């Protein structure tokens, strides 16, 4: 379950928020091993097309050996590579190897795929073919545009890797691509070997204070029962989970666990939808910001720019956070015509005519979520003049959520209109 939040939140795969799956239109990288197919992106092993149940550490052992198949992997290196944050004995590795062999239809006697070299280590000896699977029709689009923003985020990753961490705030209206940009940055952080963890804020769903931080700690392997005091009210019940010395001790405990993880290398954390957080979670981020200029820690937060109007309590905490020199804010703008053309082409498989792109740009102002919702509703098969009649399900839900914040009298006027 930890993998659900370590990269992309499980709710991001729900139909109402589709278009955010990590397997993009560029395709999925696959490793073919005999009749088996191994995917690191999907974290799965299939044989004959059927999914093979594999425990996470067993899959990690298999992936590590396949990725280093050109040489013998010593046992200490394999233990560090798979259980880098936990001390385990050779017995744990032996069990994982047994299960990895069994998943491939191998065993310790035949050693057709994984060979044990006494006194030296282990080596993956079977043939491996690499290929890229074509994207599933209707799947997520490739990451398009945002080159200046991605360059700024890359510089933030470079600085954090050198021990000068910070907070990056990605801001923009709903559907503009904040989460998608954060996901792409996390993907690049993983390629650097960073330890990453993902969380999202669920204030409207009654989550307790500091819930995004408990998710981050769990993603880092630093979750600990009893870290937060019991009986905390749901978000909105209080501005902070505790006061005075108790709050300071709690914040210190959370920060110490993150700093301890960063002692082993670059750590990148993501907090999605910060505008839905309790004020205490933002205060925790401000507390951690004191440590970041001297640590290999980067925190990526996404939020909407209207937080000051909707959440005065949250805006006060964010104002304190913004005073730190390690905090940078970046706005996400809509796609331009060329980028929107690529987006439509990646979805429908053909480059759209300029009039269609122009109409789509005028209707959505380059908002990728709105554009994809219109595409899902079948608009490309209709004339641009008909698009005003289309209200896709995802767009309707987005509008419903925003209108629900208005006064009842205002909503009634809109209904009449």
C-alpha positions in Angstrom: 0.0 0.0 0.0 2.9 2.4 0.6 3.6 2.3 -3.1 0.2 3.9 -3.7 1.4 7.2 -2.2 5.1 7.0 -2.8 4.7 8.1 -6.4 1.3 8.8 -7.5 -1.7 8.9 -5.2 -4.3 6.2 -5.6 -7.0 8.7 -6.0 -5.2 10.1 -9.0 -6.1 6.9 -10.9 -9.8 7.3 -10.3 -12.0 7.9 -13.4 -13.0 11.4 -12.3 -9.3 12.4 -12.1 -8.0 10.3 -15.0 -5.1 11.4 -17.2 -2.5 11.1 -14.5 -1.2 7.6 -14.8 2.6 7.2 -14.8 2.6 5.2 -18.0 2.5 8.0 -20.5 2.0 8.1 -24.2 5.7 7.5 -24.6 4.9 3.8 -23.7 6.0 1.5 -20.9 9.4 0.0 -20.6 9.3 -3.7 -20.3 11.8 -6.5 -19.7 11.1 -9.8 -21.3 12.4 -12.8 -19.5 11.4 -16.0 -21.2 7.7 -16.2 -21.0 7.7 -13.5 -18.3 7.4 -9.8 -18.6 8.8 -7.5 -15.9 7.7 -3.8 -15.5 9.4 -1.5 -13.0 7.0 1.3 -13.8 4.0 -0.8 -13.0 5.7 -2.8 -10.3 4.4 -6.1 -11.7 5.5 -9.4 -13.1 3.4 -11.3 -15.7 3.8 -14.8 -17.1 1.9 -15.7 -20.2 0.0 -12.4 -19.7 -1.2 -13.4 -16.2 -0.2 -11.3 -13.2 2.1 -13.2 -10.8 1.6 -12.2 -7.2 5.1 -11.1 -5.9 5.9 -9.5 -2.6 7.5 -6.0 -3.0 11.0 -6.9 -1.7 11.0 -10.1 -3.9 10.3 -7.8 -6.9 13.0 -5.4 -5.8 15.5 -8.3 -5.6 14.5 -9.4 -9.1 14.7 -5.9 -10.6 18.1 -5.3 -9.0 19.6 -8.5 -10.4 18.1 -7.9 -13.9 19.3 -4.3 -14.0 22.8 -5.4 -13.0 22.8 -8.6 -15.1 26.1 -7.8 -16.7 28.0 -8.7 -13.5 28.0 -10.6 -10.3 26.3 -8.8 -7.5 27.9 -9.4 -4.1 25.5 -10.2 -1.2 26.3 -7.1 0.8 25.6 -4.9 -2.2 22.3 -6.7 -2.9 21.3 -6.2 0.8 22.1 -2.5 0.7 20.4 -2.0 -2.7 17.1 -3.6 -1.6 17.0 -3.2 2.1 19.0 0.1 2.2 17.0 1.5 5.2 16.6 -1.7 7.2 19.0 -4.2 8.7 18.2 -7.8 7.7 20.1 -11.1 7.7 21.1 -13.3 4.9 18.1 -15.5 5.6 15.7 -12.7 4.4 17.7 -12.5 1.2 17.7 -16.3 0.8 13.9 -16.3 1.1 13.5 -13.5 -1.4 15.7 -15.2 -3.9 13.7 -18.4 -3.5 10.5 -16.6 -4.2 12.0 -14.7 -7.1 13.1 -18.0 -8.7 9.7 -19.5 -8.1 8.0 -16.5 -9.7 10.1 -17.2 -12.9 9.5 -20.9 -12.8 13.0 -21.5 -11.6 14.5 -23.2 -8.5 17.7 -23.4 -6.5 18.8 -26.6 -8.3 18.2 -25.5 -11.9 19.3 -21.9 -11.4 18.2 -21.2 -15.0 17.7 -17.5 -14.3 19.3 -16.6 -11.0 22.7 -18.2 -10.3 24.3 -18.3 -6.9 28.1 -18.1 -7.0 29.4 -19.2 -3.6 31.6 -16.7 -1.9 31.0 -14.1 -4.7 27.3 -13.3 -4.9 24.5 -13.7 -7.4 24.0 -13.1 -11.1 21.0 -13.0 -13.4 22.1 -15.3 -16.2 19.0 -15.7 -18.4 18.5 -13.7 -21.6 16.6 -10.4 -21.2 15.0 -8.4 -24.0 14.0 -4.8 -23.5 11.1 -3.3 -25.4 8.6 -0.4 -25.1 4.9 -1.2 -24.9 2.6 1.0 -26.9 0.4 3.2 -24.7 -3.1 2.1 -24.0 -5.6 4.1 -26.1 -7.3 6.6 -23.8 -4.3 6.5 -21.4 -2.6 9.5 -20.0 -0.9 12.0 -22.4 2.8 12.4 -22.4 4.2 15.4 -20.5 3.9 18.3 -22.8 5.3 21.8 -22.5 6.4 23.5 -19.3 10.1 23.6 -20.4 11.0 26.7 -18.4 9.2 25.4 -15.3 10.9 22.0 -15.5 14.2 23.7 -15.9 13.6 25.6 -12.7 12.6 22.4 -10.9 15.7 20.6 -12.2 17.8 23.4 -10.8 16.0 23.0 -7.5 16.8 19.2 -7.6 20.5 20.0 -8.4 20.7 22.4 -5.4 19.0 19.9 -3.0 21.4 17.1 -4.2 24.3 19.4 -3.2 22.8 19.9 0.3 20.9 23.1 -0.4 17.3 22.1 -0.1 14.1 24.1 -0.2 10.4 24.3 -0.9 9.0 24.6 -4.4 5.4 25.8 -4.7 3.7 24.9 -7.9 0.6 27.2 -8.3 -2.3 27.4 -10.7 -6.0 26.9 -11.1 -7.7 23.5 -11.1 -6.7 21.3 -14.0 -3.8 23.4 -15.2 -1.2 20.7 -14.7 0.2 21.2 -11.2 0.0 17.6 -10.1 1.3 16.4 -13.5 4.3 18.7 -13.2 5.0 17.5 -9.7 4.7 13.9 -10.9 7.2 14.5 -13.7 9.6 16.1 -11.2 9.3 13.1 -8.9 10.0 10.8 -11.8 13.2 12.7 -12.5 14.2 12.6 -8.9 13.8 8.8 -8.8 16.1 8.6 -11.8 18.7 10.5 -9.7 18.4 7.8 -7.0 16.5 10.0 -4.6 14.2 8.6 -2.0 10.7 10.1 -2.8 7.4 10.1 -1.0 4.0 11.5 -2.1 1.1 12.7 -0.1 -2.1 14.7 -0.7 -4.4 16.8 1.5 -7.9 15.6 2.2 -9.3 18.3 4.5 -12.8 18.0 3.0 -12.8 14.3 3.7 -12.4 14.7 7.5 -8.7 13.7 7.7 -7.0 14.5 11.0 -4.4 17.3 11.3 -0.9 16.5 9.9 -2.4 13.7 7.8 -0.2 14.5 4.8 2.9 14.3 7.0 2.0 10.9 8.4 1.7 9.7 4.7 5.1 11.2 3.9 6.7 9.5 6.9 5.1 6.2 5.9 6.4 6.6 2.3 9.9 7.2 3.7 9.7 4.1 6.0 9.7 6.4 9.0 6.1 6.0 10.1 5.8 5.0 13.7 2.6 4.1 15.7 1.9 6.6 18.3 3.8 9.5 16.7 0.7 11.6 16.7 -1.4 12.0 19.8 -4.8 10.3 19.9 -8.1 12.0 19.8 -7.1 14.8 17.3 -10.2 16.5 15.8 -10.7 16.4 12.0 -9.2 19.1 9.9 -11.1 22.3 10.4 -11.7 21.4 14.1 -8.7 23.3 15.2 -6.0 25.4 13.5 -3.2 23.2 14.8 -3.0 19.7 16.5 -1.4 21.0 19.6 -0.1 24.2 21.2 3.1 25.3 22.9 5.6 22.6 24.0 3.5 19.7 22.8 3.3 21.1 19.3 7.0 21.9 19.2 7.9 18.4 20.3 5.6 16.9 17.7 7.0 19.0 14.9 10.6 18.2 16.0 9.8 14.5 16.0 8.5 14.7 12.4 11.4 16.9 11.2 14.0 14.6 12.9 12.7 11.6 11.0 12.9 13.3 7.7 16.4 14.7 8.4 17.5 11.3 9.5 16.4 9.9 6.1 18.2 12.7 4.3 21.5 11.7 6.0 21.5 8.7 3.5 21.0 10.9 0.4 18.6 13.2 -1.5 15.0 13.1 -0.3 12.2 14.6 -2.4 8.7 15.0 -0.8 5.5 16.0 -2.6 2.4 17.5 -1.0 -0.5 17.7 -3.5 -3.4 20.1 -3.0 -1.9 22.1 -0.2 -4.9 24.4 -0.3 -6.9 21.6 1.2 -4.5 21.0 4.1 -5.1 21.9 7.8 -3.2 25.0 8.9 -1.1 22.8 11.2 0.3 20.9 8.1 1.4 24.2 6.6 2.9 25.2 9.9 4.8 21.9 9.9 6.2 22.8 6.5 7.3 26.2 7.8 9.0 24.5 10.7 10.9 22.1 8.4 11.9 25.0 6.2 14.4 26.1 8.9 16.4 22.9 8.2 16.2 22.8 4.4 18.9 25.3 3.4 21.5 22.9 4.9 20.0 19.5 4.0 19.5 17.4 0.8 15.7 17.7 1.1 13.3 19.2 -1.5 9.6 19.6 -0.8 7.2 20.1 -3.7 3.8 21.5 -2.9 0.9 22.1 -5.3 -1.9 24.6 -4.6 -4.4 26.9 -6.1 -3.9 30.6 -6.1 -7.3 31.5 -4.5 -6.2 30.1 -1.1 -6.2 33.6 0.4 -9.9 34.1 -0.4 -11.0 30.6 0.7 -8.7 29.9 3.7 -7.6 32.9 5.7 -6.2 30.6 8.4 -4.1 28.7 5.8 -2.9 32.0 4.1 -1.5 33.2 7.4 0.7 30.1 7.7 1.7 30.3 4.1 2.7 33.9 4.5 5.1 32.8 7.3 6.4 30.1 5.1 7.0 32.5 2.2 9.5 34.5 4.3 12.1 31.8 4.1 14.7 32.3 1.5 14.6 28.6 0.5 11.0 28.9 -0.7 10.3 29.5 -4.4 6.9 30.0 -6.1 6.2 29.0 -9.7 3.0 29.6 -11.7 1.7 27.0 -14.2 0.2 28.5 -17.3 -2.1 27.1 -20.0 -0.7 25.3 -23.0 -0.2 27.3 -26.2 -1.5 26.3 -29.6 1.5 24.1 -30.5 1.5 22.3 -27.2 -2.3 21.8 -27.4 -1.9 20.3 -30.8 0.6 17.8 -29.4 -1.8 17.0 -26.6 -4.7 16.3 -28.9 -2.5 14.3 -31.2 -1.3 12.1 -28.3 -4.9 11.4 -27.4 -6.6 10.8 -30.7 -3.6 9.5 -32.7 -3.7 12.2 -35.4 -2.8 15.9 -35.6 -5.9 18.0 -35.4 -6.7 20.7 -38.0 -5.8 24.3 -36.9 -9.4 25.4 -36.6 -10.1 22.6 -34.1 -7.1 23.6 -32.1 -8.1 27.3 -32.2 -11.6 26.5 -31.0 -10.3 24.2 -28.2 -7.8 26.9 -27.1 -10.5 29.5 -27.0 -12.8 27.2 -25.0 -10.2 26.0 -22.5 -7.5 28.8 -22.4 -5.0 25.9 -22.7 -6.2 24.1 -19.6 -5.1 20.5 -20.2 -7.7 19.0 -17.9 -10.6 20.8 -19.6 -9.2 20.0 -23.0 -8.9 16.3 -22.2 -12.4 16.3 -20.7 -13.7 17.7 -24.0 -11.8 15.1 -25.9 -13.2 12.4 -23.7 -16.7 13.7 -24.4 -16.1 13.1 -28.1 -15.8 16.7 -29.2 -13.2 16.1 -32.0 -15.8 14.3 -34.0 -18.1 17.3 -33.8 -17.9 20.8 -35.2 -16.4 23.4 -32.9 -19.8 25.2 -32.9 -21.2 22.2 -30.9 -18.6 22.3 -28.2 -20.6 24.8 -26.0 -23.2 22.1 -25.5 -20.7 19.7 -24.1 -20.3 19.5 -20.3 -18.1 16.4 -19.6 -18.6 14.5 -16.3 -15.2 15.6 -14.9 -15.8 19.2 -15.8 -19.3 19.1 -14.3 -17.9 17.8 -11.0 -15.2 20.4 -11.0 -17.8 23.2 -11.5 -20.0 21.6 -8.8 -17.1 21.7 -6.3 -16.3 25.3 -7.0 -19.9 26.5 -7.0 -20.6 24.7 -3.7 -18.3 27.3 -2.0 -20.6 30.2 -3.0 -23.5 31.6 -0.9 -26.8 29.8 -1.4 -28.3 33.0 -2.8 -25.6 33.3 -5.4 -26.1 29.7 -6.4 -29.8 30.3 -6.8 -29.2 33.3 -9.1 -26.9 31.1 -11.2 -29.5 28.4 -11.4 -32.1 30.9 -12.7 -29.6 32.2 -15.2 
